[in-house]
């Protein structure tokens, strides 16, 4: 078992350089969902539907349709983040192949993007299936130490 998760080998180092970007992308997903929930009607007052920055939680609680779904996707992205980051750290600290972790991360990220897209499109069954797939990838990352 390799104890140094940040190897000196050039090939592995270039792979490891992509892993932080994957984690960053995952961390930015809820922020992107939040932005989607709050978009539109910028010139109108909050009473006519524009985002109310004085009472953001109350405004979001009153939303329906794609805004409510985007806000729910934001919450789910935040909920998925600790397990994802923890699995990546545990895998790398345990000596998992950085290439394997990177490939599994990419699969997880793609499924999470699809999850958000299905959430916004109100495709509940597809969303749930993709969520299960992403959970499987996350578990695979966690146990990728071989």
Secondary structure, DSSP 8 states (H G I E B T S, - for coil): ----SS-S-HHHHHHHHHHHHHHHHHHHHHHHHHHHHH-S-TTS-GGGT---GGGHHHHHHT--HHHHHHHHHHHHHHHHHHHHHHHHHHHHHTT--HHHHHHHHHHHHHHHHHHHHHHHTT-HHHHHHHHHHHHHHHHHHHT---
